[in-house]
Structures are given as structure tokens and as C-alpha cells.
Amino acid sequence: MRVNTRAEQIVRNRKIMLVVFIFAIIATAFVLFSARAAAEDSRPVYEYCTSYEVQPGDTLWTIADHFMGPDFTDKQTFISNVKQLNHLGDDNITAGNYLVIEYSSYEKL
């Protein structure tokens, strides 16, 4: 049976302390991130509708970039909602036409 020298024990202890320290940092970061995400989720979300005049060069994707709020995390879902509200069969929109847009915000208007 091999006996560890004092230097080997010190190195081993330092490695253990490093692993414990890294784990503590990761656990602390996880707790802080979770608390922050929970606080943001607890904010009230207000839902609104507006009429939007389609501008030359607009697409449903650019409109989604402009109006997508905290209720929608997926652009395709937002676009599907706009298409359903406006009875659109495809993604084609024409400049000068108006679209009903449902959007959400953390700010009360």
C-alpha cells in the first residue's frame, strides 16, 4: 500500500477545494438566474390590438419584429395569429392595406 506524501495530500486537497468552489459558483449563478427569470415572469402583461397600414417592403416577418412582445416567443406563432385575425390564406400582404395586429407589452398604455 502506497502512502501519500504531504505534498500529494496538499495538491489533492486543493483540487477538491477548486471543485467545491466551482460548484458553489455554478449553484449561485443558477439561483440568481432563476430568481431573475421568475421576477420577470411575474410582471403583468397587457394585451392590445392596433390597426397597421402595410408599408412598401413590409413582410409578415418584419411586422413581427416590430410588434412581437412578451406573449409571443416564436415568430411563426405570431405570424399565424396575424394571418388568422386578418383571414389571410398565405404570407402575401400588399402595401396600403391594413392589418389588425394583436400585441402585448409590459407597459400599460
Order of alpha helices (4+ residues) and beta strands (2+ residues): alpha-beta-alpha-alpha-beta
